[in-house]
Amino acid sequence: MNADPDQRACERRRHTATVEFSYFNKKRRYEAQTLNHCDAGMCFTSEVSLKPGATVCIRLKNLHPNGPCDGDCRGLRLLTLAEAKWCKKIPNGTKSVYKIGAKYLQSEY
């Protein structure tokens, strides 16, 4: 039995970046910070929660060269559609912050 709860099919890469996301076909955008990514998806934090199953459009805004980074940004897409797979509230003082896992929906071009 595998005790590792990580269900990713791809290797994670830490790379800090600012992204913005919006619900598919909606105008309002929300800012978020990536924690890690792989060829199949990403994990990011946001002050906005997402319901699992929601389709979002994610756009890369800025890379943070001085932030935590494995030095490999393969799999970090400039623009993509993704499905929110999970969303967990994380403690952060007075404001609500959520850690979100998203799986890319479209093929990389």
Buried (B, 14 or more C-beta within 10 A) or exposed (E): EEEEEEEBEEEBBBBBBBBBBBBEEEEEBBEBBBBBBBBEBBBBBBEBBBEEEBBBBBBBEEBEEEEEBEEEBEBBBEEBBBBBBEBEEEEEEEEEBBBBBBBBBEEEE
